């Protein structure tokens, strides 16, 4: 009689990834928009192709930051144009070496960028502004999660009230759809309240492509609600991380997403080929 012994091999699934409890307003916005997008960017850190719009935004922000390093009477359109050229010279070879296929394309992009920068002076007069901070880097703890934000500019008005301004080189949304665009700015206001012990009076979105300025008054009840929302979002992220469950949320913004070729909402793995799932 032969004894037979059954041997069972146990396999365990790989441990769920862990991440440091530190996040930016942009990544929180990604999770709200689409958990899968958050995973691609924040956890897997997949590369994304550089775009002419991203390059314009980076160079314009640097130029505007440097504009406010000049004496007030020197903050002219011509100075801003020159600062943009300098910023692009610094960024071009290191961050965007292969962005343009020809000198003509790069020149056309530069001229269009100058037109957008000219619009800035129709929104506000930089000679009359004395910023408290430009490109203000903050990292604050919000009960279990650290939030890092870089504010374009913070001003103090004649009454001592704080105003947060964010520059945008993209096109302004219609006013009825503008409120979601303030999501990150309300988090910035929350961080400012925690760091400086003072609630900002107002946040502003300056869209150079328009040009358009949207303004939103800020109050403590609003920031208290945002504090709860940030922590709730982080709790949701932590739960999704423990389950490795970052489901895509298809919508209109998918048309501008650079991850379509790897997103489960667009790729049917069982078929072995890319299939639109929307």
TAQUIDA-V663853 format. One record per residue. N is the residue number from 1. PSI is psi in whole degrees, -180 to 180 (NA if undefined). OMEGA is omega in whole degrees, 0 to 359 (* if undefined). BURIAL is # if it has 24 or more other C-alpha atoms within 12 Angstrom, else .. Layout:
# TAQUIDA-V663853
N,PSI,OMEGA,BURIAL
N,PSI,OMEGA,BURIAL
This chain:
# TAQUIDA-V663853
1,127,185,.
2,126,178,.
3,134,180,.
4,132,181,.
5,125,179,.
6,131,179,.
7,122,180,.
8,127,178,.
9,121,180,.
10,131,176,.
11,142,179,.
12,142,179,.
13,151,180,.
14,147,181,.
15,149,178,.
16,141,179,.
17,152,176,.
18,149,178,.
19,152,177,.
20,139,180,.
21,67,179,#
22,131,187,#
23,160,178,#
24,161,175,#
25,-35,180,#
26,-43,180,#
27,-35,174,#
28,-40,177,#
29,-39,176,#
30,-45,182,#
31,-40,177,#
32,-42,182,#
33,-47,184,#
34,112,179,#
35,-35,180,#
36,-38,177,#
37,-43,177,#
38,-44,181,#
39,-45,180,#
40,-44,187,#
41,-44,191,#
42,-36,184,#
43,-54,181,#
44,-21,179,.
45,49,178,.
46,141,179,.
47,149,176,.
48,142,180,.
49,142,176,.
50,148,180,.
51,162,178,.
52,-29,180,#
53,-40,176,.
54,-44,180,.
55,-42,178,#
56,-45,181,#
57,-44,181,#
58,-47,181,#
59,-38,180,#
60,-41,178,#
61,-42,179,#
62,-40,179,#
63,-42,180,#
64,-37,175,#
65,-45,181,#
66,-27,178,#
67,-39,183,#
68,2,170,#
69,-13,180,#
70,157,171,.
71,148,187,.
72,-41,185,.
73,-12,180,.
74,2,185,.
75,76,184,#
76,165,175,#
77,-41,181,#
78,-39,178,.
79,-40,180,#
80,-40,178,#
81,-44,181,#
82,-38,178,#
83,-34,176,#
84,-44,178,#
85,-42,179,#
86,-43,180,.
87,-43,180,#
88,-38,177,#
89,-37,180,.
90,-38,186,.
91,-29,194,#
92,-55,187,#
93,-35,184,.
94,-43,187,.
95,-26,184,.
96,54,187,#
97,-29,186,.
98,29,186,.
99,-36,185,.
100,141,180,.
101,-15,181,.
102,160,177,.
103,-35,180,.
104,-41,179,.
105,-42,180,.
106,-40,179,.
107,-44,179,.
108,-41,177,.
109,-42,180,#
110,-42,179,#
111,-40,177,.
112,-38,178,.
113,-40,179,#
114,-38,178,#
115,-40,178,#
116,-41,179,#
117,-35,177,#
118,-33,179,#
119,-27,182,#
120,-38,185,#
121,-10,173,#
122,-14,181,.
123,-36,178,.
124,161,180,#
125,106,184,.
126,-17,179,#
127,-19,182,.
128,6,186,.
129,133,176,#
130,90,187,#
131,146,168,#
132,-46,182,.
133,147,169,#
134,140,183,#
135,56,185,#
136,115,185,#
137,122,182,.
138,147,173,#
139,114,184,#
140,145,178,#
141,128,179,.
142,72,176,#
143,68,174,.
144,-14,177,.
145,136,176,#
146,134,181,#
147,127,179,#
148,133,178,#
149,145,176,#
150,113,183,#
151,136,180,#
152,-46,183,#
153,142,173,#
154,128,179,#
155,159,172,#
156,121,184,#
157,-176,185,.
158,-19,179,.
159,4,181,.
160,8,179,.
161,147,182,.
162,139,178,#
163,128,179,#
164,131,181,#
165,136,179,#
166,127,180,#
167,140,176,#
168,130,177,#
169,-7,176,#
170,180,182,#
171,139,180,.
172,138,173,.
173,159,173,.
174,149,187,.
175,-36,183,.
176,-16,178,.
177,11,188,.
178,-25,188,.
179,-44,179,.
180,-25,180,.
181,-16,179,#
182,0,184,#
183,-53,182,#
184,-39,182,#
185,-34,177,#
186,-33,174,#
187,-42,176,#
188,-43,179,#
189,-38,177,#
190,-43,179,#
191,-40,178,#
192,-44,179,#
193,-41,181,#
194,-40,184,#
195,-46,187,.
196,-9,180,.
197,27,183,.
198,131,181,.
199,124,176,#
200,148,179,#
201,-35,190,#
202,150,170,#
203,147,184,#
204,138,173,#
205,118,179,#
206,106,178,#
207,114,180,#
208,-26,178,#
209,96,184,#
210,-69,343,#
211,155,183,#
212,140,172,#
213,125,172,#
214,138,183,#
215,145,179,#
216,124,176,#
217,146,183,#
218,141,175,#
219,165,187,.
220,-40,181,.
221,-39,178,.
222,-44,181,#
223,-33,175,#
224,-42,178,.
225,-38,179,.
226,-37,176,#
227,-47,179,#
228,-39,181,.
229,-40,179,#
230,-46,181,#
231,-35,177,#
232,-40,177,.
233,-43,180,#
234,-39,177,#
235,-41,178,.
236,-39,178,.
237,-44,180,#
238,-40,179,#
239,-43,178,.
240,-37,180,#
241,-43,181,#
242,-27,181,.
243,-4,189,.
244,51,185,.
245,88,178,.
246,82,186,#
247,139,178,.
248,153,179,#
249,83,185,#
250,144,179,.
251,-168,183,.
252,-34,184,.
253,-11,177,.
254,-28,182,.
255,-23,181,.
256,6,183,.
257,136,181,#
258,4,183,.
259,17,184,#
260,-34,184,#
261,-12,178,.
262,1,183,.
263,132,179,#
264,-24,180,#
265,-18,182,#
266,-22,185,#
267,122,177,.
268,97,184,.
269,-33,183,.
270,-26,180,.
271,-14,178,.
272,10,179,.
273,161,183,.
274,127,178,.
275,131,177,.
276,130,183,.
277,-3,181,.
278,NA,*,.
